[in-house]
Amino acid sequence: MTLRRPNPALLVLLAATAALYLWDLSASGYANQFYAAAAQAGGASWKAFFFGSSDAANSITVDKPPAAMWPMGLSVRLFGLSSWSILVPEVIIGVAAVGVLYAAVRRHFGTAAGLLAGGVLALTPVAALMFRFDNPDALLCLLMVCAVACVLRALEHASTKWLMLAGFCFGLGFLTKTLQAWLILPALALVYLVCAPTWPLRRVVQLLLAGLVLVVAGGWWVAVVELMPAASRPYVGGSQHNSFLELTFGYNGLGRINGNETGSVGGGPGGGGHGGGGHWGQPGIGRLFAPDTGGQIAWLLPAALVLLVTVLWLLRRAGRTDIRRAAFLVWGGALLMTAAIFSFMSGIFHQYYTVALAPYVAALVAMGVAVLWERRAVSLLALVTTGTAGWAYVLLDRTPHWLPWLKWAVLAAGVAAGVALLLVRRGEGRAVRWVAVLAAGSALAGPFAYTLNTVDSAHGGSIVTAGPAVRGGFGGFGRPGGGHGGPGGRGGAAHGFPAGLPMGDPGRRNGERPGGAGGFGGMAGLLGGQRVSPAAAAAVAKDAGKYTWAAATVGSQSAAGYQLATQRPVMPIGGFNGSDPSPTLAHFEELVKDGRIHWFIAAGGGDRAGRGDRGGKGTAAEITAWVEAHFAKVTVGGATFYDLTRSA
């Protein structure tokens, strides 16, 4: 067996993608401290690594399964804690996603189509954002590309092996971001059931086998968590009853669809959604094209939808098992299923979720262009090219003070490319190549500019967006959250510059605020972490080896800042939102009595972030009130500390 020599153009694409994503990577510091702290804990404790604990002492897990933390945790264990050890694994995941997408598209549509698909994915602004960030979405995106690629290989010859590999990818996807990994399952299963080149009963059996692999690959960890005594493992963050199944089908599952997210940042049942989107925008068919989302993902989304419909019509007479039509059904089904859920979900919706759409859009655009060019449908190509340039003009017009000339240049290039396509038709030679370059350039200039802006900016916190400030978007021009796309975008502790780091640590930029105060209704400490002064970090680290937890504070973002600054376990009371009943007041009192916690740190960023959920009620608020009543407070480096080893 001989190995095929890699295409030099592919190597250039992968190298350019890596260089782009690595550019000034450390500017974002630890990016989302919530997950960075879990990676630090996993690098220090194998138990924390296995469960995805927020701290090495295993008080509580993050509100996701642990798979996305595993690459970062291994990196921290091997190379020590730094911005690079946290974020480089995400870059590697992004480059791998580009490579797998190239291979999947090239196999049936040629090298040029594969390169175009990989290039479109690499230059999608939200992809450039998330493949340089430590949220689970990057790994989930890669796993979904791998799953689709495996299904396509299975469709070629009704291969059970490849279908089972797809099930394995879906199982790992579940361990990355629970039910979001299964959004595209119905579409892919239906296409295989209809189009696979084998008899119907065998198709059903194959799908059942793949489903079994999925359950095993995604369920073994769940079984361990659910069967292990609660006292022997950390509390399941994000749940109200210490159950991962509750987390899966509630706050992180159906609650995202119907808005009934008990314990979410919206507060109590409904999570601020109640069918209307709450803080997360108005659900509806236009959500993906709205000002705050369009610049993330929608540059080529209309073109992908038009090409999908057009090519399916052109291939309407193809045989049932035609692999090229099946490819459009698979990628198109994945796009439509995911887009529909994102558009109409009433619970928490963040703009960066749309990275899940990026590979589907890229594949459909590349495959559609290839088919239209092969069939000499140049008029349709010209129409798509001109329409894409016109839509790019609309998106760029939402940022009138940022590169104001670009929208006109893109529009002119798109119109010129459309006319040139009509003139050259199917001709060969240098002229055709230059027209193709002009068409591709007009389509990609807008997202490329947004991507360059994204990689040249620091991002941090829980809510991040790609590109410049957008007129009419959440957090845009004079609205809450500052001028860079809302909280967690850029411009301060609450707006995206990496907080929670003592002075001199990687990623610190001007604009950080002690305590993480500001923006988004006083929830900056909840969403964006907080800066830790050298004096406060030194106090937490002093004699930390004598205690199980060097400190405790309400909310995971606040705890993460101190944990990353000191690399000592810090207990996040109440988990991410401060609303989880962990630990109970009685348990916390027992831990204090046993001398296992040194400091209690009053969290900053408003009453909600500092005292817990539900307007001062709940476990976190009870613990805060008990500490305030029994221990004297001192101010250390601008933060309020309570020494739990000394009563008032």
N, C-alpha and C positions, 0 to 999 in steps of 0.2 A: 504494500500500500504506500503510495507516494502522497506527500502533503502538497497541497496547492500553494504556490507562492502568493503571498498577499499582494493585492493590487496596490501599486505605488500611490495611486490617487486616494485609496482608502487610508493608507498610512499617513498621508498628508492631512486628510480630514481629521483623523483621530489625534494627531499631534497638534493640529491647530485648535481643536476643541479643548484638549488638555491645557494648552498654553492660555487660551482665553479664560478658562475657568480657574486657573491657578493665579491669574493676575491679581496682585495685591490681596491675596486671600486672607491674610492675617488681619486686614483692616477691620474685619467683622468680629475680631476677638473670638469669644465662644459662641457667637451668634445667638441661638436660643438657649439661654442658660439652663432652662428646665431640662432639656435633653442632654446638654453638656455635663450637668451635674450627675445625671444617671450614668453617663459614660465614665466619668471620673470614679464614681462608686464601683462600677463594674471592673474598672482597671485595678481597684484596690481589694475587691472581694469577689470570689467566684460565686458566692451565693447571691450577691447583688447583681452580678453579671447574668446569672440564670433567670432571676425573676424580673430584672429591669427595675431594680430599686432606685429610689431617689437618693439614698444615702447608703454608705458602706455598712452602717449598723442595721440596715434593713427594717426601718420603721414602716415604710409605705412604698409602693411602686409608682411609677408614672402611670398616667391614665391611658396607656396603650400597651399592647403586647411588647415583648422585648427585642424582637428580631432586628429592628432598626438600630438599637443600641449596641448590638453585638459587634459589628465592624468597628465602631468607634471605641468600644470598651477594649477590644483587642489591641487597637492602635495605641490607646493610652497605656495599656500594660506593657507594650513593647517599647514605646518611644517616650513615655512620660506625658504629663499633661501639658498641652499647649494648644494654641489656636490651630496650628497645622495638624497636630495629631487628631483633633476633633473633626476638621473639615476636609482634609485630603481624602479620607475614605469616601466622602460624598462626591468629590470630583471624579474619583475612579469609577464610582457607580454611574455617573453621568456619561463618561466616555464609553463605558461598557454598553449603556443603553443606545448610544449612537451607533456603535459597532453592530449590535444585534439587530437593530432596525435596518441598517444597511444590508445585512446578510439576508434578512427576511424578504425585503423588497427586491433586491437584486436577483434572487433565485428565480423569480417568475417574470420580472419586468426589465431586467438588464442592469448593467453596471451604472449607466447614467442615472436611471431612476433610483437606484440604491444610494448613490452619492447625493442626489437631490434630497431624498428623504432624510438621510443623516444630517445634511447641512441645515435643512429646515428645522429639525429638532434642536440641533445645537444652538441655533440663532433665535429660537423662541424665547422671548424675554422671561417668562415665568420659569422656563427650564433652566436658563442661566442663573436665575435667582435660587432655585431650590437645589440645584446640583452644586451649589456653594454654601449650603445651609444644612443644619443638622436636624431638620424635621424628618419624620418617617416617610414623607411623600416621595423623596428621591428613590429610596429602595423599592417602594411600591411601584413606581413608574417602571423601573427596570424589570421587575418581576412580571408586570403585566405585558410588557413587550416580549419577554421570553415566553410567556404563556401563549400569546397569539402566534408567535413564531412556531411553537411546538404544535399547535392545532393545525396550522397550515401544512407543516410537514406530515402530520397524521392524515390530512385530507388527500395527499398525493396518492398514497397506496393503502389507505385504511389501516394505518400502522397503530397497533395497540401500544407499542413502546412509546411512541411520540405523544400519544394521547395521555398516557399515564404520566409522562414527564410534564405535560401541561397541568395535570392535576396536582403534581408536586409543587409547581410554581404557584398555583392558587393557594395551596396549603401554606406555603411560606408567606404568601401575601396576606393571608389571614393573621399570621403571627406578626405581621408588620403593622397593619392598620385595620384589623378585624373585617367587618362586613363590606368595607369599601372595595376590598379586593375581589368581591364576588359580584360587583355591579354588572360586569360584562359576561358573567357565566351563562345566563339564559340565552343571550344572542349567539355565543359561540357553540353552545350545546345544540341549539336548534339548527344552525348551519351544518354542523357535523351530522346530525341525525338525518338531514335531508340530502346532503351532497356527497357524503363519503362513498367511495366506489366499492361497496360491498353490500351484502343482503341485509335487510332491515333488522332482523333479530341480532345479527352480529354487531351492528351499530349500537343497539341498545345495550348489549352486554359490554361492549367496549366503554361506553359512557359510564356504566355502573362501576366498572373496574377503575376508571379514572376518578370517579367520585369517591371510591374507597381509598385510593391513594391520597386524595385531597383531605379526607377526614383524618387519616392517620398523620399526614404531614402537618396539618394544622391543629389536630386535636390532642396529640400526645402531651404537649405542654399544658393545655387546658386541663387535662385529666389530672396531671400532677398537682396543679394549683388547687383544683376543686377537692381532690381526695386527701391532700395533706392537711393535718390539723392546723387550724388558724394560728395557734400559738407557735408553730414551728416555721412560719413563713411571714413575710411582710403583708401588711394590709393591702388589699387591691385598690389602688388609687382610682378615683372617679366613680366608685360604687358607694352606695349607702349602706350595704349590708355585707361588705367584705366578700363579694362574689364576682368572679370574672365573667360568668354568664350574665349576671345582671348588668355589668358594664357593657358587654357585647351587644345585648339586645335593648339596653336602655340608653344611657347617656351617649355612648359611642355608636349606637346602632339605629334602631327605629326612632329614637329621640331626635336624631339629626334630620329625619324625614318629616316627622309631624310636629317638631318643636317642643315635645314634652320631655325636657331634659332636666330632671331633678338634680340639683347640685351644680348646674352649669353657671357660666358667668352672667347669664340673664337673671338667675336667682329663682330657685324653686321650680315647680312644674311649669313647663312652657319655656323656660329659659329665655324669656323675653321675646319668644317667637310668636306663639299663639296664632299661627297661620299667616302672620304678616311680616315675618322676617325680623322684627325687632331691630337690634343693632346691626343686623347682617344684611340689610337691603331687602327690597321688595321682591318676593319670588315671582317668576313669570318668564315667558318665552324670551324676553329681552335682556335678562340678567347677564348673560355672557357677553352681550354687546354694549352694556352700560358703561358710563365713563370710568368707573372704578375697576372694571374687569376687562373691558375691551382691549386695552393696551397690553394686557398680560398674555392673552391667548388668541384674540379674535382676528388678527391680521389676515390669516389665510383660512379662517373658518368658513366664511361664505364660499370661497373657491372650493374648499373640500366638499361642502354639501352639494354644490352645483356639479362638480365633477363626479361625485358618487351617483347622483341621479342620472346624469348624462351617460356614463359608461354602462350602468346597469341597463339602460334602454338599448344602447348599442349592442350589448351582449345578451339581449333577451332571448335570442334563438340558440344560444349555446347549450350544450348538453348539461344534464343534471350534475355531472361530476366535473364540469369544467373548472380547473383549479384557479384560473385568473378571475372568473366571476366569483368564485368562492372567496378569493382573497378580498374582493371589494365588499362582499357580504360580511366577512369577519371583521375587517377594520371598520367598515361603516356601521355595523351593528354595535361594536364597542363604542364608537363615537356617539351614536344616537342614544344608547342606554345611559352612558355617563353624563352626556349633556342634558338629557331630560331630568335626571335626578338632581344635578347641580342647579338647574334652572328653577325647579319647583319645590325643593326642600325648604321647609319652614324653620328648621333649627339652625344651629351655628353654621355659617358659611363664610369661609375666608377666600380671598381672591387667589391665593397660592394653591388652593385645591385644584385649580384648572390645569396644573402641570400634568395631571392624569390624561388630559385630552391631547397634549402636545404630540405624542407619537402617532396617535390615530390621525390627526390632521396632517402631519408630515407624510405619512404613508399614502393617504388618499390623494393628496396633491401630487406626489411624485408618480404614483401609478396612473392617475388620471391623465397627467400630461403625457406620459409614455404612450398610453393607448390612443389618445387623440392624435398624437404625432404619427403613430404607425398607420392610422386610418385616414390620414390626410385631412382630418377635420380641423384645418387651420383657422377657419372662420370662428369656430368655437373657442379655440385657443386664444385668438385675438380678443374675443369678447371677455373671456375670463381674465386675461392679462390687464385689459383696460379697466374692467370692473374692480379688480383687486387694487389697482393704483388709485381708483376713485375712493374706495373704502379706506385705504391708507391715508388719503388726504383728510377724510373725516376724522380718523383717529388722531392724526397729527395736529389737526386744528383744535383739539382739546388741550393742547399745550402751546398756546400762542406765543409765549415768551421764551420757549425753548426751541432753538434752531428754527426760527420762523420761515426760513427759506426752504427747508427740507420738504415740506408738503407740496410746494410748487414744483420742485425738482422731481419728486416722485411721480406726481401727476403727469408732468411733461414726458418723463421717460416711459411711463406706462402707455400713454397715448401713442408716442412714437413707436414703441415696441409693437403695439397692436396693428398700426398701419404697416410697419415693416413686415410683420408676419403675413399679412394679406398680399404683400408684394412678392415676397420670396417663395411663398407657398411651400412646396416640398423640395425645393432646390437643394443642391449640395454645395459644399465648398466653404470658403472663409466667410462669405456674406451671411450664410445661414448660421454659422457659429456665433458671429457677432450679434445677430438678432436674438439668438437664444440667450446670450449673455446679458443683453439689454433687457429682455423680458424678465429673466431671473433677478437681475439687479433691481428693477423697478418694484418687484414683488417683495424682495427681502430687505430693501433699504430701510424701511420704517422699523421693522423688528430688529434689524441689525443695530440701528442707532439706539433703540431702547435697551438692547442687550449691552452695548458699550457703556451706556449710562449706568446700567445695573452693576456691571463688574467693576466699575470705577468708583463705587459708593459702598460705604459700610452699611451693614444691615444687622439688626438684632431685635430681640423681643419676640413676642408670640404672634404678632400680626405684621407681616412684611409684604411689600409690594415691589414689583419691578418697575424700572423706568422713572421718568420725572413726575413732578406734580401734575395732576390732571384737573382741568376745569370741570366742575360739576361732580367730581368724584368724592368719595368719602375721605375727609381729611384734606381735600383740595382747597385752594385759594380762600383763606380766611375762615375755613370751617375747622371744627375741633380736630386736633391731631397734627396740626402744622401743615406745611406746604409740600410734603413729600409722600403723599399717598396714605396718610392716616397713621395711627399709632403703630409703632413697630416698623415704620418705613425708614426714615432717617432723621436725625437732627436732635438728639437728646436721649436721655435715659428712657423716657417713655416713647420716643419716636425712632428708636432703632439703633442709635450708637450703642455699642455693647456696654452694658452696665454691669454692676456687680463685680468689678475688678478694682483692686487697689491701684493707686497711681504707679505707673511704670510697667504694669502688666500689658500683654499684647492686646491691641484693639482699642485702647483708650483714646478717645477723641474729645475735642472741645465740645461742650454742650451737655455733658452728663450732669445730672443733678443728684445731690445726696438724697437718699430715701426714695428715689424714683418717682417723685411727685410730679403731677401735671398730666393733662390730656385725658381724654376718654372717660369723663365722668369720675375722676378720682381713682381709677383702677390701674394706674400706671404700675404700682407695686405688684399688682396681680398679673399684668400682661407683659411688662417690660423689665422686670427685675429692678435692682437698685445698685448704685455705686457703693462700694465698701471702702472706707478710708483706711489708710495704713494703720492708724491707731486702733480702729475697731477690729481689723484683721489680726493685729498683734494680740489684742485682748482675748479673742476667741482661740487663737492658737496656743496661748500660754497654758501650760499644764494640761493640754487637751488629752494627752495620753492617759490621764488618770480617769477619764470619763468615757462612757459609751458614746455619748453625744457631747460634742464640745459646746453646742448651743441648740436652742429650739426657737422657732419663730413661726408665725402664721403665714401659710402659703408657700408653695414650692419655689416660686420665683425669688422671694426674699431669702429663703434658705439657700437656694442655689448660689446666690451671690457670695455669701459667706463661705460656703463649702468650696467653691472654686478659688476663692482668695486664699484659703488656708489649707485645702486638701484634707480637711477633718470632717467627720460626719456631723451634719447639722439636721435636726429633725424638722421636717416641714409639717407643722400642725395643720390638719385639715386638707392636706394634699394641694393640688394645683389651685383650686378655687378657694381654699380655706373652708370648704363646706362639707368635706368628708368627716364622718364621726370617728376620726383616728388622730391621736389616741382619745379615749374617753377621759373625762376629768379625773375619775377615780384612778385610772391607770397612770395618768400623768403624775398625780400626787404620789403614787407608789414609787414611780421612777425617781422622783425628786427625793423622796424619803430615803431611797437606797443610794443616793448620791451618784446617779448615773447621768445626770444632766448638769452642766456647769452654769450656763447662762440662758436666760430668756431674753430675746431681743424683740422689742416692740417694732412691728413692721411699719413701714412708711407707706405713702401713696394713698391717703384717704382712709375714711372709717371702714369701708368695706374690706380693703386689703389688710388693714391693721387689726381688725377685731373679728373678722370672720364673716359668715354669710348671714342673710336674712335679717338685715337691719340690726345687728348687734346680738342676735340670738344664735343658738347652736353651740356645738362643742368648743370651737375655737374661741368664741366669745366668752364662754364659761371659764376656760383655762386662763385667758387673758385677765379676766376680772379677778380670779383667784390669785394669780401671781401679783397683780397690782395691790391686792389687799394684804398680802403676807410677806412681801419682799420689798426692800428699799431699792429705788431706782437711782442709777448714776448715768451720766452722759459721757460716752466714749466716742471720740471722733465724730460728733454730730448725731450719733445714734443713742437711743435709750436702752440701757442694759439693766437686767435684774440678776443679781447673783443668787442662784437657787441653792447655794450651799450655806447661805447666811440669811436667817429670817430677819424681818424688819426690827 
